[in-house]
Amino acid sequence: MQSGDGQEPRDEQLRHLRQLYTQGHVQEALARAEQLLERHPKTVEIWFVRGAASLRLRLFDRAIESYRQAQALEPDSAEIHYNIGTVLKAKGELEAAIASFRKSIRLKPWLAQAHYNLGNALKDKGNLDAAIESYKKALEEKPDHVQAYNNMAAALQDQGNLEAAKAAYAGALRIQPDNANARHHLAALSGFTPKSIPSGYVEKLFDKYAENFETSLQQHLDYRTPKLITQMMMSQMPDASLGRVLDLGCGTGLAGLELQGYVDRLTGVDLSRGMLDIAREKGLYDELAHDDILRFLAERELDFDYLVATDVLIYFGDLSEIFSLIKSRNKRPARLVFSTEHMDGTGYRLEQTGRYAHSRSYIEDLCEKFGYDVVEFKTCDLRKEKGVYLTGGLYMLAF
């Protein structure tokens, strides 16, 4: 991509700019791009890096502006239309994103990634038939596109076409036998209940959804768990601070928003860097740790009054290790407050959604085994799933 003003940057300048971005120095890459654009405003590659860095930093308007500037210089670039669509999708502007992806495809019908992301935007819109067709086209252009298989399987599952979904997950595993997403969901659809979900699957899942996580939960799914958990905690201590609180699987900090003002110190831990980046922006936590929950509980000093897990244990089947570590390693008597997706009967099971449901009897058995007392239990509506509220269990345990 060349400059159109006769003042082209030196090759080493562009190479250094690319290196800053690809090596993860995103803020520096953005600053350097701004400097170079002062002298080379018609160099498309600089606008590209500015756009990509802005997107990584969630500066969506700046990212769009960058790609629009590049588009003015190269109006028939399929890649530019594709990148504009990517930013629009991150902003939640799905109709505009779909239009941009389609422009990209008209210019270069063989761009598998454009078909794939068009499918993602259509799936988010609820247009499952069209999404599946887009995934199929992505696979025609790139037969080893594992994520196209995975996302097509998810769309087929949403349609209720479970056998076709299983076949698509199996297609992903033929290409990548250790693919955690496909292996996990194929197990769920096949009726297996492993003891846990691979941590790599959970990390990638929430990194992927970090940008739109809060919008989806709060605006579309009527997400209630953090508020309900906080109300349960405050009903026990209406006139006192909750003290030192550990937010297990803190995500983007939605529990922190509810707990602010009621705690002396708030610590969060999460497996997803993308989620933690958003939580950090809120300025609610005294400490945020990027770590696996079990490793954090096993290795860090635990000295908390409350340990909170809002919609986190649904990604663990067997909770024995969590209960054991908390009881044996926390330095003071405390309370564990958490939500489950509730099921009747005994034990726990892996649902077709890929999340676990736990019974009250299972939690009570763990309490007896590890020395917890049930202070409070109730069922409630946690959030919507396909328009219907999920029944959850809310627990407060003392130890």
C-alpha positions in Angstrom: 0.0 0.0 0.0 1.6 3.2 -1.2 1.4 6.8 -0.3 -0.3 9.0 -2.7 1.3 12.4 -1.9 4.8 11.8 -3.1 6.1 11.6 0.4 6.3 8.0 1.2 7.6 6.8 4.6 10.8 4.9 4.6 10.5 1.1 4.6 12.1 0.9 8.0 9.5 3.3 9.4 6.7 1.1 8.2 8.5 -2.1 9.3 9.0 -0.6 12.8 5.3 0.4 13.0 4.2 -3.1 12.0 6.5 -4.7 14.6 5.1 -2.5 17.4 1.6 -3.7 16.6 2.4 -7.4 16.0 4.5 -7.6 19.1 1.7 -6.3 21.2 2.9 -2.8 21.9 -0.5 -1.5 20.8 -0.5 1.9 22.6 2.9 2.6 21.2 1.9 1.6 17.7 -1.1 3.9 17.8 1.1 6.8 19.0 3.7 6.1 16.3 1.0 5.9 13.6 -0.3 9.3 14.7 3.1 10.8 14.3 3.7 9.2 10.9 0.3 10.4 9.6 1.3 14.0 10.3 3.9 13.7 7.4 2.4 10.9 5.4 -1.4 11.3 5.5 -2.0 9.3 2.3 -0.2 6.2 3.3 -2.9 3.5 3.6 -0.8 1.1 5.7 -0.4 3.7 8.4 -4.2 4.2 8.6 -4.6 0.4 8.7 -2.3 0.1 11.8 -4.0 3.1 13.4 -7.4 1.4 12.8 -6.2 -2.0 14.1 -4.6 -0.5 17.2 -7.7 1.6 17.9 -9.9 -1.5 17.7 -7.6 -3.4 20.1 -7.9 -0.5 22.5 -11.7 -0.3 22.1 -11.5 3.1 20.6 -14.2 2.3 18.1 -14.8 5.7 16.6 -11.1 6.3 16.0 -10.9 2.8 14.4 -13.8 3.6 12.0 -12.3 7.0 11.2 -9.0 5.3 10.4 -10.5 2.8 8.0 -12.7 5.4 6.4 -9.6 7.4 5.7 -8.0 4.3 4.2 -11.1 3.7 2.2 -11.0 7.2 0.7 -7.5 6.4 -0.6 -8.4 2.8 -1.8 -12.2 2.7 -2.3 -12.2 -0.8 -3.9 -10.2 -2.5 -1.2 -12.1 -5.6 0.1 -9.8 -5.7 3.1 -10.9 -2.2 4.1 -14.6 -3.0 3.9 -13.9 -6.1 5.9 -12.1 -4.2 8.7 -14.9 -1.6 8.8 -17.3 -4.5 9.2 -15.2 -5.9 12.1 -15.3 -2.6 14.0 -19.0 -2.1 13.4 -19.7 -5.6 14.7 -17.6 -4.9 17.8 -19.8 -1.8 18.3 -23.0 -3.9 18.0 -24.0 -2.1 14.8 -24.9 -5.4 13.1 -26.8 -4.2 10.0 -24.0 -1.9 9.1 -21.5 -4.6 9.7 -23.4 -7.0 7.5 -23.4 -4.5 4.7 -19.6 -3.9 5.0 -18.9 -7.7 5.0 -21.1 -8.1 1.9 -19.2 -5.3 0.1 -16.0 -7.0 0.9 -17.3 -10.3 -0.5 -18.5 -8.6 -3.7 -15.0 -7.4 -4.3 -13.3 -10.6 -3.3 -15.7 -13.5 -3.1 -12.9 -15.9 -2.1 -12.2 -14.1 1.3 -13.1 -16.9 3.7 -12.8 -14.7 6.7 -15.3 -12.2 5.3 -17.9 -15.0 4.8 -17.1 -16.3 8.3 -17.6 -12.9 10.0 -20.7 -12.2 7.9 -22.0 -15.5 9.4 -21.2 -14.3 12.9 -23.0 -11.0 12.4 -26.0 -12.8 10.9 -26.0 -15.3 13.8 -26.0 -12.4 16.3 -29.0 -10.9 14.4 -30.8 -14.2 14.8 -30.8 -15.0 11.1 -29.6 -18.5 11.5 -30.3 -19.9 8.0 -28.3 -17.1 6.4 -25.5 -17.5 9.0 -25.2 -21.2 8.3 -24.9 -20.5 4.5 -22.2 -18.0 5.2 -20.2 -20.5 7.3 -20.6 -23.1 4.5 -19.2 -20.6 2.0 -16.3 -19.8 4.3 -15.6 -23.6 4.4 -15.8 -23.8 0.6 -13.0 -21.2 0.4 -11.0 -22.5 3.4 -11.9 -26.1 4.2 -9.7 -26.2 7.3 -11.5 -23.2 8.9 -12.1 -24.7 12.4 -14.0 -21.8 13.8 -16.4 -21.8 10.8 -17.3 -25.4 11.8 -17.6 -24.5 15.4 -19.9 -21.5 14.8 -21.9 -23.3 12.2 -22.4 -26.0 14.8 -23.6 -23.5 17.4 -26.1 -22.0 14.9 -27.4 -25.5 14.0 -27.8 -26.2 17.7 -29.7 -22.9 18.2 -32.0 -24.2 15.4 -32.5 -27.4 17.3 -30.8 -29.4 14.5 -28.6 -31.4 17.0 -27.4 -34.1 14.7 -26.2 -31.7 12.2 -24.5 -29.7 15.0 -22.7 -32.8 16.2 -21.5 -33.5 12.7 -20.1 -29.9 12.4 -18.3 -30.2 15.7 -16.9 -33.5 14.5 -15.7 -31.7 11.4 -13.8 -29.3 13.5 -12.2 -32.1 15.4 -11.1 -33.9 12.2 -9.0 -30.8 11.5 -7.9 -30.0 15.0 -8.4 -33.1 17.3 -7.5 -31.1 20.4 -10.0 -28.2 19.8 -11.4 -27.6 23.2 -14.6 -25.9 22.0 -15.6 -28.7 19.7 -14.7 -31.4 22.1 -16.6 -29.8 24.9 -19.8 -29.1 23.0 -19.8 -32.5 21.3 -19.6 -34.1 24.7 -22.5 -31.9 25.9 -24.7 -32.9 22.9 -23.8 -36.5 23.3 -24.9 -36.7 26.9 -21.6 -37.0 28.6 -20.8 -35.1 31.8 -17.1 -34.6 32.3 -15.9 -33.3 35.7 -14.8 -29.9 34.3 -14.6 -27.7 31.2 -11.1 -27.2 29.7 -9.8 -23.8 31.0 -8.5 -23.0 27.6 -12.1 -23.2 26.2 -13.4 -20.9 28.9 -10.6 -18.3 28.4 -11.1 -18.2 24.6 -14.9 -18.0 25.1 -14.8 -14.9 27.3 -11.9 -13.2 25.4 -14.1 -13.5 22.3 -17.2 -12.1 24.0 -15.5 -9.5 26.1 -16.5 -6.6 23.9 -20.2 -7.3 23.7 -20.6 -9.2 27.0 -22.3 -6.5 29.1 -24.5 -5.2 26.3 -25.7 -8.8 25.6 -26.4 -9.6 29.2 -27.9 -6.4 30.4 -29.8 -5.2 27.4 -31.0 -8.5 25.8 -30.9 -11.2 28.5 -32.1 -9.2 31.6 -29.2 -10.4 33.6 -29.8 -10.2 37.4 -27.3 -12.3 39.2 -24.9 -9.7 40.6 -27.7 -7.6 42.0 -29.4 -10.6 43.5 -26.1 -11.9 45.1 -25.4 -8.4 46.5 -28.9 -8.2 48.0 -28.5 -11.5 49.6 -25.2 -10.4 51.2 -26.5 -7.1 52.4 -29.6 -8.7 53.9 -27.3 -10.4 56.4 -25.2 -7.3 57.1 -27.5 -4.3 56.4 -25.6 -1.8 58.5 -22.0 -3.0 58.2 -19.2 -3.3 55.6 -18.8 -6.6 53.9 -15.1 -6.3 54.6 -12.6 -8.0 52.2 -14.3 -9.5 49.2 -12.9 -11.8 46.5 -14.8 -11.8 43.3 -14.1 -15.2 41.7 -14.5 -15.0 37.9 -15.1 -11.3 38.1 -15.4 -10.9 34.3 -16.0 -7.3 33.3 -16.8 -6.2 36.8 -20.6 -6.4 36.9 -20.5 -7.7 40.5 -18.0 -5.0 41.4 -20.6 -2.4 40.2 -23.1 -3.8 42.7 -20.7 -4.3 45.5 -19.1 -0.8 45.4 -19.6 1.2 48.6 -20.3 -2.0 50.6 -16.7 -3.3 50.8 -13.4 -2.4 52.4 -11.3 -4.1 49.8 -12.3 -5.8 46.5 -10.1 -8.3 44.7 -11.1 -9.9 41.3 -9.6 -12.8 39.5 -10.5 -14.0 36.0 -9.1 -16.2 33.2 -9.9 -13.8 30.4 -7.5 -10.8 29.8 -10.2 -9.2 27.6 -12.7 -9.2 30.5 -10.1 -7.9 32.9 -9.2 -5.0 30.7 -12.8 -3.9 30.8 -13.1 -4.5 34.6 -9.9 -2.4 35.1 -11.5 0.6 33.3 -14.2 0.7 35.9 -11.7 1.5 38.7 -13.7 -0.6 41.2 -11.2 -3.2 42.2 -8.2 -2.8 44.5 -6.6 -5.7 42.8 -7.2 -7.7 39.6 -5.5 -10.9 38.9 -5.3 -12.8 35.6 -5.3 -16.4 36.7 -7.1 -19.7 36.7 -9.5 -19.7 39.7 -8.2 -23.1 41.1 -4.6 -22.0 40.8 -5.4 -18.6 42.4 -7.1 -20.4 45.3 -4.2 -22.9 45.7 -1.3 -20.4 45.5 -2.4 -17.0 46.6 -2.8 -15.8 50.2 -6.5 -16.0 51.0 -7.7 -13.6 53.7 -11.3 -12.7 52.8 -14.6 -12.1 54.6 -16.7 -13.0 51.5 -15.9 -15.0 48.4 -18.3 -14.4 45.6 -18.9 -16.3 42.4 -21.7 -15.0 40.1 -22.5 -17.4 37.2 -19.0 -18.9 37.5 -19.5 -22.3 38.9 -21.7 -23.1 35.9 -18.3 -23.7 34.1 -17.2 -26.2 36.7 -18.8 -29.6 37.1 -17.2 -31.1 40.2 -16.9 -28.4 42.8 -15.0 -30.4 45.4 -11.6 -28.8 44.8 -13.0 -25.3 45.0 -14.8 -26.0 48.2 -11.8 -27.8 49.7 -9.3 -25.0 48.8 -11.5 -22.2 50.1 -12.2 -24.0 53.4 -8.6 -25.0 54.0 -6.7 -21.9 52.8 -8.8 -18.9 53.8 -7.3 -17.4 56.9 -10.5 -16.3 58.6 -14.1 -17.5 59.0 -15.9 -16.3 56.0 -18.9 -16.8 53.7 -19.0 -18.2 50.2 -21.9 -16.7 48.1 -22.6 -18.1 44.6 -25.1 -18.9 41.9 -25.8 -22.1 40.0 -28.0 -23.1 37.2 -30.5 -25.1 39.3 -31.6 -28.7 38.6 -33.8 -31.0 40.5 -32.6 -34.4 41.7 -29.1 -35.2 42.7 -25.6 -34.5 41.4 -24.7 -32.2 38.5 -24.9 -32.5 34.7 -23.5 -30.9 31.6 -26.3 -29.3 29.7 -26.6 -29.0 25.9 -25.7 -25.3 26.4 -22.2 -26.4 27.4 -22.8 -25.2 31.0 -23.3 -27.2 34.2 -26.4 -27.4 36.3 -26.1 -28.3 40.0 -28.7 -29.7 42.4 -29.3 -28.5 45.9 -28.5 -31.9 47.2 -25.1 -31.9 45.5 -24.2 -28.6 47.2 -25.5 -29.8 50.6 -23.3 -33.0 50.2 -20.3 -30.8 49.6 -21.1 -28.7 52.7 -21.3 -31.8 54.8 -18.0 -33.1 53.4 -16.0 -29.9 53.8 -17.6 -28.2 56.8 -19.8 -25.5 55.5 -23.2 -24.4 56.9 -26.0 -23.3 54.6 -27.0 -19.8 55.7 -29.5 -19.2 52.9 -30.7 -20.8 49.7 -33.3 -19.8 47.2 -34.2 -20.2 43.6 -34.7 -17.3 41.3 -34.7 -16.1 37.6 -31.1 -15.5 36.7 -31.4 -14.3 33.1 -33.1 -15.2 29.8 -32.1 -18.0 27.5 -33.9 -18.0 24.1 -36.6 -15.8 25.6 -37.2 -17.9 28.7 -35.8 -17.2 32.2 -33.2 -19.7 33.5 -33.9 -20.9 37.0 -30.9 -20.4 39.2 -29.9 -21.4 42.8 -28.4 -18.7 45.1 -26.4 -19.9 48.0 -24.8 -18.3 51.0 -22.5 -20.7 53.0 -20.6 -20.0 56.2 -17.3 -21.7 57.2 
